[in-house]
């Protein structure tokens, strides 16, 4: 009997040790991202994305292998740039060629000749309509999942685009819409324009506003339809880290998630996703806490309400999942209405 009890205790100890190691991994990634935001280490979006996803996979991935895959796609882009010419005559043609090459490998089938003469096709990336917000499977949000399956969503697709463009020496800017991330780019002939990877199009701003869930004050306050700097993009990775932690550790997630939100809000006070996650987390903890006195609960509830009021004043409005999907599909159905016809870098 004592032997059985010893085995059980040993097993529980091992489980506890494993759980502690996983939490320590998240803490180390948190520090890495914090140092990127605070300028103590180089802000590297590719490394930040990998570190966040690798933490969720318990440090099982190789950064070297991840970089090799990115290099593979970058080399295809370089070959596209060398072997085709865009009908674009402005001085920033090289930059636009990079944008166009990355867009091409993500949305078109590219034939590739192997050293033995064999032709293989690099297939385009498509939108994964299954579990679009990662509620059932958080891996649905990952670039690593996108690379492995050729299917992604409005989180992994723009992340991948940004990583590739920056790998090729240019800049790409993430931008928020309700429940959505897309790309904003700039060139001399057009100024700023939108790149939508979920549908493979270049929508005008009116499509982004057509859903009815982008309040004017949200645009004026800069929470939607504005470009994110490199450090702001790292901040988005911090929120991804917090959400992965929450998925992984359940009820034991509160302190880490709130710490992550506070880090982002310290440097970027209007980050809407950090505000939303902080408010939701505090409300969940408030509901679960049965030890506080009535007065303490009332005080905390007032603070939570103030947080939600701040979110509302910034112009945030809840967008239902069904409305979000209809909004995405509308871009294809009403292509002539919403597509930016000036973005037409034809190949010759």
VODO-180818 format. One record per residue (C-alpha): z, y, x negated. Coordinates in steps of 0.25 Angstrom, whole numbers. Layout:
<lumnus>
Z;Y;X
...
</lumnus>
This chain:
<lumnus>
0;0;0
3;10;-11
-10;7;-18
-17;10;-5
-9;23;-4
-12;27;-18
-27;24;-16
-27;33;-4
-20;44;-11
-29;43;-23
-41;44;-14
-36;56;-7
-33;63;-20
-47;60;-25
-52;67;-12
-43;79;-14
-48;80;-28
-63;79;-24
-61;90;-13
-54;99;-23
-65;98;-33
-75;101;-22
-67;114;-19
-66;118;-33
-81;117;-35
-82;127;-23
-72;136;-30
-80;135;-43
-93;139;-36
-86;150;-28
-82;156;-42
-96;154;-47
-102;162;-35
-91;172;-36
-94;175;-50
-109;177;-47
-106;187;-36
-96;195;-45
-105;195;-57
-97;186;-66
-108;176;-66
-123;177;-64
-127;177;-49
-136;165;-48
-140;162;-34
-146;148;-38
-133;144;-45
-125;149;-33
-133;141;-23
-132;128;-31
-117;130;-34
-114;132;-19
-122;119;-15
-117;111;-26
-103;114;-22
-105;108;-8
-111;96;-15
-98;94;-24
-105;98;-37
-115;86;-36
-128;95;-39
-134;99;-52
-137;113;-54
-147;109;-65
-155;100;-55
-154;112;-44
-160;121;-54
-171;111;-58
-175;110;-43
-176;126;-42
-184;126;-55
-194;116;-49
-196;125;-37
-197;137;-46
-207;130;-55
-216;128;-43
-215;143;-39
-219;147;-53
-231;138;-52
-235;144;-39
-234;158;-45
-243;154;-56
-253;147;-48
-255;157;-37
-257;172;-35
-252;180;-23
-260;191;-16
-249;201;-20
-252;213;-30
-239;220;-31
-231;221;-44
-221;211;-40
-231;200;-38
-223;190;-47
-211;192;-39
-218;190;-26
-225;177;-32
-211;171;-34
-207;174;-20
-220;168;-15
-219;156;-24
-205;152;-19
-209;154;-5
-221;145;-7
-213;133;-12
-203;134;-1
-213;135;10
-226;128;6
-230;115;0
-233;116;-15
-242;106;-22
-237;103;-36
-244;95;-46
-236;85;-55
-238;83;-70
-245;69;-66
-255;77;-57
-248;73;-44
-247;83;-33
-234;85;-26
-230;95;-15
-218;103;-15
-214;104;-1
-210;117;6
-195;119;11
-193;119;26
-182;124;35
-171;114;39
-168;116;54
-157;105;53
-143;111;52
-148;125;48
-134;131;45
-129;119;38
-118;116;48
-119;101;47
-124;100;33
-121;112;24
-131;106;14
-142;111;23
-140;125;17
-142;121;3
-153;124;-7
-151;110;-13
-153;104;1
-166;112;3
-172;108;-11
-168;93;-7
-174;93;7
-184;104;7
-177;109;19
-168;121;20
-163;133;29
-161;148;28
-150;146;18
-156;136;8
-171;141;9
-168;156;5
-158;152;-6
-169;143;-12
-179;154;-11
-170;164;-18
-166;153;-29
-181;151;-32
-185;165;-32
-174;169;-42
-177;157;-50
-191;163;-52
-185;176;-56
-186;184;-43
-176;188;-33
-175;183;-18
-165;189;-8
-157;182;2
-155;189;16
-147;186;28
-150;185;43
-141;178;53
-139;164;49
-151;166;39
-155;169;25
-169;173;21
-175;180;9
-179;194;7
-189;198;-4
-196;210;-9
-209;213;-15
-217;226;-17
-228;224;-7
-218;221;5
-204;226;1
-194;217;7
-198;205;15
-192;192;21
-194;178;17
-190;167;27
-189;153;21
-185;146;33
-199;149;39
-207;152;27
-210;166;32
-208;181;29
-202;187;41
-201;202;44
-187;207;46
-189;208;62
-189;193;62
-175;193;55
-170;202;66
-177;195;78
-166;186;80
-157;197;85
-146;193;77
-148;203;66
-140;215;70
-145;228;65
-131;231;59
-132;218;51
-145;223;44
-138;237;42
-126;230;36
-135;221;27
-129;208;32
-143;203;36
-158;206;31
-153;211;18
-155;205;4
-144;198;-4
-142;201;-18
-140;190;-28
-124;191;-27
-125;192;-12
-133;179;-12
-122;172;-21
-112;177;-10
-121;169;0
-119;157;-9
-104;159;-8
-104;159;7
-112;146;6
-101;140;-4
-91;144;6
-98;137;18
-100;125;10
-85;124;6
-82;126;21
-91;114;25
-86;105;14
-71;108;15
-69;111;30
-55;117;34
-52;119;19
-63;129;17
-56;142;22
-51;149;9
-64;146;1
-73;151;12
-65;164;14
-65;166;-1
-80;164;-2
-82;174;9
-73;184;3
-80;183;-10
-93;186;-4
-88;197;5
-81;204;-7
-95;207;-13
-103;207;0
-95;211;11
-106;210;22
-110;196;18
-111;191;33
-110;176;30
-98;178;22
-92;186;33
-96;176;43
-90;164;35
-77;172;33
-75;175;47
-78;161;52
-69;155;41
-58;164;45
-59;161;59
-59;146;57
-47;147;48
-40;155;59
-43;145;69
-38;134;60
-25;140;55
-13;136;64
-2;141;54
-4;156;55
5;164;65
-1;170;77
0;184;70
-7;179;58
-18;172;66
-20;185;74
-21;193;61
-32;184;55
-40;183;68
-41;199;68
-46;198;54
-56;188;58
-61;196;70
-63;208;60
-71;199;52
-80;195;63
-81;210;68
-86;214;54
-97;203;55
-101;208;68
-101;223;63
-110;219;52
-120;214;62
-119;199;62
-122;191;75
-121;176;77
-135;170;77
-135;156;84
-141;144;77
-152;143;88
-156;157;88
-157;156;72
-166;144;73
-175;152;84
-175;164;75
-180;156;63
-191;149;71
-195;162;77
-201;166;63
-211;155;64
-214;156;79
-216;171;78
-222;172;64
-232;183;67
-221;191;72
-211;190;61
-218;187;48
-220;197;37
-235;198;36
-235;206;24
-229;195;16
-242;188;13
-243;185;-2
-256;176;-1
-260;167;-13
-273;168;-19
</lumnus>
